[in-house]
Amino acid sequence: MSEPIAPKAILSEAQKTVLRDAVLAAGRVILAVREGGGDHTIKGDGSPVTLADTRAEAVLLEALRRVVPDIIVVAEEAAEAGDVPAAQEQFFLVDPLDGTKEFIRGGTDFTVNIGLIHRKRPVFGMIYAPARGRYYEGEIGHGAWAVDIDCAVHEKFDDTGRATIAVRQADKASLVAVASKSHRAAQTDAWLMAQDVQDTVSAGSSLKFCLLAEAQADVYPRHGPTMEWDTGAGHAILAAAGGRVENLDGSAFLYGKYDQERPYLNPGFIAYGGEMKKA
């Protein structure tokens, strides 16, 4: 089952340019906080939060209000503070620092995420990994691409050297799965064994979706909880690159789950790259 075709582009190229610059600026904020040895606290759900999360989110929210003031934003740290707007036909999902645990322990698998949802489907996504200097973008119906860019060098976004990315056709006999570094569930291991997956690569944050989109892996099973802001941008990029995300029962993985006990909490899912090769 493929992802649906998106409507006409919601964001103009000028708006995207402002948001790309903001994502770079958020990356600089995050790296500066880590360089300064910023400490972290524990939120109510048991996950860590740092000064980098809150400062980066402020940068992103200011840019979004400036260029798309009529589209609501559901942002991780604002939601934790009680600002949880109801989903609308169109809304943004913002995770200013996805992979906070990886950030705290000095790794590189953390990202800045902006995703746009239209009628419960992700249609546009931006992901930036500041410690890696790698940026990803995708829009349904318009493809996905990536570029290496160092936010410490470039204040303004420069897409010189950008390259189209696309999923690869999968071979069931040699599937490569990507799994979480920090949130590996026993059900995931059981699923991998049942599918006879022999090769697994570990990655943190939304980079797992990017590995599929870049044809470096074939499947990403996730049985543990995530929030919509964790997945929206990566889902959009993967879908734009030719992949898909489904609920564990194979049904469509949708967004805007506001009217539930914990708003915007995701169920488990399986993300796929390309279709299986025919025997």
C-alpha positions in Angstrom: 0.0 0.0 0.0 1.6 3.3 -1.1 1.3 6.7 0.5 -1.4 9.0 -1.0 -0.6 11.8 -3.4 -0.4 15.2 -1.7 -2.4 18.2 -2.6 -0.8 21.2 -4.4 2.2 22.4 -2.5 1.1 24.2 0.7 4.3 26.0 1.3 5.9 28.4 -1.2 9.7 28.2 -1.9 10.2 31.5 -0.1 8.5 30.0 3.0 10.6 26.9 2.8 13.8 29.0 2.6 12.9 30.8 5.8 12.3 27.5 7.6 15.5 26.0 6.3 17.4 28.9 7.7 15.6 28.4 11.0 16.4 24.7 11.1 20.1 25.7 10.7 19.8 28.3 13.4 18.2 25.7 15.8 21.2 23.4 15.0 23.6 26.2 16.1 21.7 26.7 19.3 21.8 23.0 20.1 25.5 22.6 19.5 26.3 25.8 21.5 24.4 24.4 24.5 26.2 21.2 24.3 29.6 23.0 24.0 28.7 24.9 27.1 27.9 21.7 29.0 24.2 22.4 29.5 22.5 20.1 32.1 19.2 18.3 31.7 16.1 17.6 33.7 13.5 14.8 33.6 10.0 15.5 32.3 6.7 14.0 33.6 6.8 11.2 31.1 10.3 10.2 32.2 12.2 11.6 29.2 15.0 14.1 29.5 14.8 17.7 28.4 17.7 20.2 28.0 18.1 23.9 27.5 18.9 23.0 23.9 15.3 21.6 23.4 13.6 24.8 24.7 15.9 27.3 23.0 15.8 25.5 19.6 12.0 25.2 19.8 11.8 29.0 20.3 13.8 29.6 17.2 11.5 27.3 15.1 8.2 28.6 16.5 9.2 32.2 15.8 10.0 31.3 12.1 6.7 29.3 11.7 4.7 32.2 13.2 6.4 34.6 10.8 5.8 32.7 7.6 2.7 30.6 8.2 0.8 32.3 11.0 -2.5 30.7 10.0 -1.3 27.1 10.5 -1.3 25.8 14.1 1.9 24.2 15.5 2.0 21.2 17.9 5.5 21.4 19.4 7.0 19.0 21.9 8.1 21.3 24.7 5.1 23.6 24.4 2.9 20.5 24.6 4.7 19.4 27.7 4.1 22.8 29.3 0.3 22.4 28.6 0.0 24.1 25.2 -1.7 21.3 23.3 -3.8 22.7 20.4 -6.5 20.5 18.8 -5.6 19.1 15.4 -6.9 20.8 12.4 -7.0 20.0 8.7 -3.4 21.3 8.4 -0.9 21.6 11.3 2.8 21.5 11.9 4.6 19.0 14.2 7.8 20.3 15.7 10.4 18.3 17.6 13.3 20.7 18.3 15.7 18.0 19.5 14.8 14.5 18.6 17.2 12.1 20.3 17.8 14.0 23.5 19.4 11.0 25.1 21.9 10.7 22.3 22.6 14.4 22.6 23.2 14.1 26.3 25.7 11.2 26.0 27.7 13.0 23.3 26.5 11.1 20.2 25.6 12.5 16.8 22.2 10.8 16.2 20.0 13.8 17.2 17.9 15.9 14.9 15.7 19.0 14.4 12.3 18.1 12.9 9.5 20.0 11.2 6.7 18.1 9.7 3.5 19.3 8.0 0.3 17.3 8.2 -2.6 17.7 5.8 -5.8 15.8 6.3 -4.1 13.4 8.8 -1.3 12.6 6.4 2.3 13.9 6.5 3.0 15.8 3.3 6.2 17.8 3.9 9.2 17.2 6.2 12.5 18.7 7.2 15.1 16.9 9.3 18.5 18.3 10.2 21.2 16.5 12.1 23.5 19.3 13.3 26.3 17.1 14.7 26.5 15.3 11.3 25.9 18.3 9.1 23.2 16.4 7.2 19.9 17.9 6.0 16.9 16.0 4.6 13.7 17.3 3.0 10.8 15.7 1.3 7.4 16.6 -0.1 4.8 14.1 -1.3 4.5 14.2 -5.0 7.7 16.2 -5.4 10.4 13.7 -4.1 13.0 13.8 -1.4 16.6 15.1 -1.3 19.5 15.5 1.1 22.5 17.8 1.3 25.5 18.1 3.6 25.6 21.5 5.3 27.5 22.7 8.4 25.4 25.1 10.5 28.5 26.5 12.1 29.7 27.6 8.6 26.5 28.5 6.9 24.1 31.0 8.5 21.9 30.9 5.4 20.9 27.7 3.8 22.9 26.5 0.8 21.7 23.5 -1.2 24.7 23.3 -3.4 25.4 19.6 -3.8 21.9 18.5 -2.9 21.1 15.0 -4.2 17.8 13.2 -4.8 17.2 10.3 -2.5 14.9 7.3 -3.0 14.2 4.0 -1.3 15.6 0.8 -2.7 13.8 -2.4 -3.8 13.9 -4.8 -0.9 15.1 -8.5 -1.0 13.3 -10.6 1.6 16.3 -12.9 1.7 18.6 -10.1 2.8 16.6 -7.5 4.6 18.3 -4.8 6.5 16.4 -3.4 9.5 17.0 -0.3 11.4 16.2 -0.2 15.1 16.3 2.3 17.9 19.5 2.9 20.0 17.6 3.9 23.1 14.0 2.5 22.8 14.4 -1.1 21.6 11.3 -3.2 22.7 11.2 -7.0 23.1 8.4 -7.1 20.6 10.7 -5.5 18.0 13.3 -8.3 18.5 10.5 -10.9 18.2 9.2 -9.2 15.0 12.7 -9.2 13.5 13.2 -12.9 14.3 9.8 -13.8 12.8 10.7 -12.0 9.6 14.1 -13.7 9.6 16.0 -10.4 9.4 19.7 -11.1 9.8 21.2 -7.6 9.5 20.2 -4.8 11.8 21.7 -1.3 12.0 21.1 1.0 15.0 20.3 4.6 14.7 18.8 7.3 17.0 16.0 9.8 16.5 14.3 10.3 13.2 17.4 9.3 11.3 15.9 5.8 11.2 13.4 7.1 8.6 16.2 8.8 6.7 18.2 5.5 6.4 15.2 4.0 4.7 14.7 7.0 2.5 18.4 7.0 1.5 18.3 3.3 0.5 20.6 2.2 3.4 18.0 0.0 5.0 14.7 -1.7 4.2 12.4 -1.7 7.2 12.0 0.0 10.6 9.7 -1.8 13.1 8.7 0.2 16.1 6.6 -1.4 18.9 7.3 1.1 21.7 5.5 4.4 22.1 6.3 7.6 20.1 4.7 10.9 19.7 3.5 12.4 16.4 6.2 15.0 16.5 8.8 12.2 16.7 7.6 10.7 13.4 5.8 13.3 11.2 8.9 14.8 9.5 10.6 11.4 8.9 7.4 9.8 7.7 6.9 12.6 5.1 10.5 12.3 3.9 10.3 8.5 3.6 6.9 8.7 1.8 8.3 11.3 -0.6 11.2 9.0 -1.3 8.9 6.1 -2.2 8.4 4.4 1.2 5.5 4.0 3.5 4.5 3.7 7.2 1.7 1.4 8.4 0.2 0.5 11.7 1.1 -2.9 13.0 -2.1 -4.4 11.5 -1.3 -2.9 8.1 -3.7 0.0 8.2 -2.9 3.6 7.4 -0.7 5.4 10.0 -2.5 8.7 10.5 -1.9 11.9 12.4 -4.0 14.4 14.4 -4.8 11.9 17.3 -5.9 14.7 19.7 -9.0 13.1 21.1 -7.4 10.4 23.2 -6.1 10.0 26.7 -2.7 11.3 25.7 -3.1 13.6 22.7 -0.8 12.8 19.7 0.5 9.5 21.1 1.3 7.0 18.4 0.6 3.3 18.3 3.3 0.9 17.1 4.2 0.9 13.4 6.3 -0.6 10.7 8.1 1.8 8.2 9.1 0.3 4.9 11.4 1.3 2.1 10.9 -0.1 -1.3 8.6 -3.0 -2.3 9.9 -6.6 -2.1 11.5 -8.1 -5.1 9.3 -10.7 -6.8 10.7 -14.2 -6.6 
